[in-house]
């Protein structure tokens, strides 16, 4: 996510920091590079022009150029302006004072609208709501079946009808069923097309007029870049909507759509999909995203993911073991499994300040973690608890059982011993720093 843009901006600002004192000429040179990086990231041209003008105006002021750390001041300004560009603060979903709240999802075919509907329902369910799904996309083959399967898998009430039934009739009958079910949020998956056309808009306007949804959310595919922004502008002009759900953000290395859409449509990104799993829909935080783009990490999101995924009781038990240097391979495997619940390891690493640009040889992929798991699971219980007993013949047996080579088993043993020593030191340091209890194993 934003890999290309993030890498280029970090390189630009690294050069700026190396200069020490800055002149107006230095700032202008940096802004030219930032402008080019944003255009290459497929950010809207007018958005780039306004952004650069605002940053430059603030960056060439006396208080910046004559400060002790002018480069840091410029980066701070870029961070603030990126945050403002994406909406300044989180824009939360709003709910009707008297339930049910009706949320209507609109968008083109292929934007991930049906999956987004299921993810949104799952997200609301995990936060104590009682969602109800209505499948009204009668044009895309199997759209209704897809939503029904997702609803059933996650025990979410669902309604639809034969694809020959008019969408408005399906929606009205679905709302009636949702009211009888006692649901407090109704999510409508409407029909899309391959492009914006009068017939589709007419149907959506009819549903909007008859049903009066409390929120209309436009679903757009982040990977389509400026096409997503153009589509959003057309929907804004012809139908209007309250906010955006951006899908496939984890696969978008450029970031043009996310950086442009708020400025162009004046409507905020409310939620983003950062994976294929049902639980991969997250609130969009402009300030955290700006920080991530600039390589400053995203500790708040990291802590939220840790709190949601890590068992607090297990974490406290692990902390005690680490302080006594009793950390075993069994504990390590348990920590790996808890960590994987938080999402892809690559995304987690980028949330840690300073670790966004680790050398390739120091990064750990999900594939690496799978290999580590295979090695540990090929050990006996005694070997996991007392790794020091693993000799040459045991290494060969473990390698055969895990489909790896003995040198890879040896590497893991060395890394494990080094990690155990480091964690004990970190544990002592944590006590002095008064870090939050229960978070220790994860940060280790």
N, C-alpha and C positions, 0 to 999 in steps of 0.2 A: 504494500500500500504506500503510494507516494515515493517509492524507492528512488526513481530517477531524479525527481525534483529535490528530494531531501538530500541526496548525495551531492548534487550540484550546489545547492545553497550552502551546505556545510563547507564545501571546498572554497566557495567565494568568501565566506566570513572568516575562514582560517587564514586566508591571505590578508584580509583586512586587519586581523588581530596582530599579524606579524609586523605591521607597519608602525605600531606604537601611536605616535601623534598622527592625526589625519588632517588633510586639507580638503577643501571643497572639490578639488580635482579628483582626489582619491575616492570620495563618496560618489561622484558622478560616474567614475569608472566601474565601481562596484554595482551601482544601480543599472548600468547598461548590461552587465552580466546577469543580474537578477531578472531584468526585463526579458532577456533572451531565454533564460531558464524557464520562466513562467509561460512564455509563448510556446516553447518546445513541449511543455506539459499540457498543452492544449487549453490553456486558460483563455477566456474571451478577450479579444484585443482591447476593447474599450475598458474592460475591468482592469487589465494590466496597466493601461495608460493612466487611469485614475489612481491606482495603487502606487505606482512609481512616483507620481507627482506628489502624493500625500507623504510618502516616506521621505522623499528628498527634501520637501519643505521643512519637515521636522528635523531631519538629520544634519542639515547645514547650519543650524542655529548655533549661536555662540556657546550656549550651555552644553552642547554636545561636543563640538570641535575642541573646546578648551577644557573639557573634563579630564580627569586622570585616566579614564578608560573609554576613550571615544568609540572604539570598535564595539565594545560591549553595549554602549548606549545605542548605537545604530542597530545592533541585533535586537535589543529590547524594543525599539520602535517597530522593526519589521515584525516581530512577534505580536505586538499589539495591533498592528494594522492587518495582519493575517487573521487574527481573531475577529476583528471587526468585520472583515470581508466575509467571513463564514457565519456571521450572526451574533457575535459578541458573547451571548450566553445561551445555555441550553434552552430549547423551546419544547416544553413538555406537552404531551397530549392533554387536551381539556375534556372534562366529562360533564355531562348534563347534571344539573342539580337534582332532577328527578329521573331515575333510570327508566328504561334503558338508554344508553348513549349509542347512537347509530354512527358508525364510521364507514364511509364509502371509499373503496380503493379504486383508482382509475389509472390508466396507462396503456401503453402499446403492448402488443403481443411480443413476447420474448424479453420483457423487462424484469420478469421474475415476480409478477403480481400475485399469482395464485400461491406460490410458496411464501411470499411475504405475508399474505393473509393468514396462513397457518402459523407462521412464526410470530406474528403479532398476537394472535389468539393465545398461543402458548406462553408468550411473555406476560400477557395480562393475567393469565391463569396462575402463573407462579407468583404474581403480586397480589393474589387474593380476589381477583375479579372472577366473574362467571361469564366467559365469552360464549358467543354463538356464531357459527359461520354460515353464510348463505352463498351458495355457488350459483352465480347468475351469468357466468361467461358461457354462453350457449354457442359461440362460434368456433372457438379453438377446440379441435378434437381432443377428447379425454380430459379437458380442464376440470369439468365437474367431478369426474372419477378421481382425478389426482387430489383434489381438495377433500373429497370424501375419505380417501385412504388416509391422508394426513390427519384429518379430524378424528377418525376412528383410532388410529395409532396413539393419539395423545388424549383420548377420552374427552373430546370437545364436541358438544352437540352441533349437528349439521342439518341443513335443509337444502334441497334443490328439487328439480322436477325434470321432466323430459326436455331435451334440448330444443324441441319444436315449440315449447311454451314461451310466450313473450317474456323478456327479462323483467319487465315491471311487474307482471303477474307473479313471477317467482319470488321477487323481492317482497311484495306485499304479503304473500302467503308465509314466507320465511319469518317476517317480523311477527306475524300472528303466532307462529309456532314458538318463536323465542320468548314472547310474552307469557305463553302458557307454560313454558319451561322454567320461567323465573330468572332468565339471564339478565345481566345488567349492562353488557356491552354486545352490540350486534355488529359484525364485520361483514360487509358486502363485497364480494369479489365480482366486479363488473366485467363486461366484455371489452376486449381490446381489438385493435386492427394492426396491420403491418405499418400503417401510416395514419395520420390524423385525417379523418374525412367527415363529411356533413352527416352521414347516416349514424356513425358512431356517436358523434357529439349530440345529435338529436335524441338518441336513446338515453345518454347520460343526463342530458338536461331534463328529460321527462322524469327519470328516476329522482333526480335532485328536487324537482318541483313538487312531485307527489309525496315523496318520503321525508323531505327536509332533514337530511343528515346533519348531525352536530359537527362533524368534521369530514372534509374530503381530503384524502391524502393521495398525492401523485407518486406512483412508483416508477423510478427511472433506473436504468442500468448505468452504473458509473463508468464502465469500460467503453461506452459509446462516446465519451468525451463531449465535444461541442454539440453532437447530435442530440444528446440528452438535454442540453440546455435549450436548444431550439425547440424541441418537443415541449419542454416545460413552459416556454414562452407562449407557444400556441395554446396549450391548455389553460394557461393563466388568462389569455385574451378572450377565449371562447367559453370556458366553463368556470374558471376561477377554482382555486383550491386553497386549503389552509396550511399545508406543509408538504414536505417531501420525505418519502422513504427511499433511500439510495441503496440499491442492491449491488452485490459483487465488488464492494469497495476493497476487499482483501486482494482482489486480482488486478486492481488498477494501479499500475506503477507510475502513472502520470499525475492524475489528480485534478485535471482541468474542470471536470463537471462539479466536483465538490467545492472548488474554489470560486466558481463562476455563478452557480445557480441562484444563490441568495441575492447577489448584486443585480442580476438580470431580471429575476421574477419578483423580488421583494417578498419572497416567501421562504421560511426557514427550512433547513433539513432537520427533521425531528428524530428520525431513526435511521440507522445504517445496518446493513447485513454484512458481516465480516467472516462468513464461512457458510458451509453447506448444511450444517446441523440445525436442528429445529430451535436450538437455544442460542443461535448466533446473531440474533437481532439485538442491537444495543442502542441506548440513547446517544445522540450526537452532541458532543461537547466541543464547541469551536475553540476554546482556549486550550484544551488538552490536545486537540488535533494540531493546532499551530505549533505547540511545544514539541510534538512528535516530529513534525515536518522539519523543524530546525535542529533535530538531534538532541533535544533537551529531556527526552523521556516523557513518561506519563504515569507518575507514581500513584496518583489518585485512582486511576482505572485499575492499575495493577493491584492495589490494596483491596478495591471492591471485588475484583475477580478472586483474590485469595480468600477473602472473607466468605464468599459464596461457595467456594469449592473445598476449602480446607476444614476438616473436622477440628474444632477448637480443643476438644479433650485430647485427641491424638497429638495435636501440635504441642500441647503442654507436656505430655508424656515424652515426646521427642526431644523437647528442650532439655528436660532433666537428663535424658540419656546422653545428649551431646555434651553437656557440662561434665559428665563423668567419663567421657570418652568411650561410651558403650554403643556407639552407632554401628549397626551391623548392615550387611547387604540386604537383609530382610527389611530393615528400616528404610534403606535407600530405595528399594523397589516400591515400598508403600508411598514414599515421598514423590517418586516419579509418577505414580498413578494419580495422586492428588493433583500434581502439577499439570498433567495432561488434561484434567477436567477443566482447567482454566483456558484452554485453547492452544493453538499451534505455538510451539516453542519459539519460532522466529518472531511472532508478534509479541510475545512476552519479553524477549530480550530487548526489543526496541523501546519498550516502556521504561527500561531502567536507564536513568541519565548516564550518558557517557558510553553506553554499550551499543548504540545504534549502528556503529560502523566497526564492529569487531572484525579482525582478519578472518578469512575463511577457515583457516586451520583451527581457530579457537571457537568457532560457532558450533552449536549442536543442533542437528536437525531432528525431526520426528523419526526419520529413518534410523539415525544413530541411536535414538532412545529405544527403538524396537530391537536393535542388535544388542544393546546393553541388557534389556529385559531377557532376551533369549539366553545370554551368557549366565545371568544370575539364576534363571529358572533351571539351568542345567547343572547347577551346584547342588550338593546334598544340603540338608538342613544344618549339619555340623559345619560344613564349609562356609555357608552364608553367615553363620554366627561367629566363626573363628577363621577368618581368611588367611591367617598366618600358617595354617596347616596345609595350604594348597601348594604342593610341590610339582615337579616336572610332569610326572605321570598323571596327576590329577588335572593339570592344565590341559593336557592332550585329550583326556576324556571329556572335560567340559567343552573344549573346542569342537570335538566331534558331535556332541549332543546339541550344540547351539548353531552348527553350520558355520563356524568361524575358524580362524587360525589361532594356534597357541600364542602367537605374539600379541594378538588382539585381547586375549584373556589377560596376558601379562600387563598390557597397557591399562586395562580397566583396574587391575589390582593396584598398580602404582598410583593411578588417579584417585582411587578410593582412599588409599592411605594418606595421600597428600590432602585430600578434601577433609578427612577426619581431623587431621592436625589443624587445618585452617579453621574448621568449624569450632573447634575447642577455643582457639584464640578469639574468634568472632564472638563466641558466647560470653567470654570474659569482658570483651569490649562492649557488648550489648548491655550488660549490667550497669556499666559506667554511663552509657549513653541514655539509659532509661527508655529503650525502644519498646513498642507495644508487645505485651506477652501474647503468645500464640502465633505471632508472625515470624518468629525466629527461624524455624526450619526452612520456611520458604525463602526468606532473604539470604539465608546461608546458601 
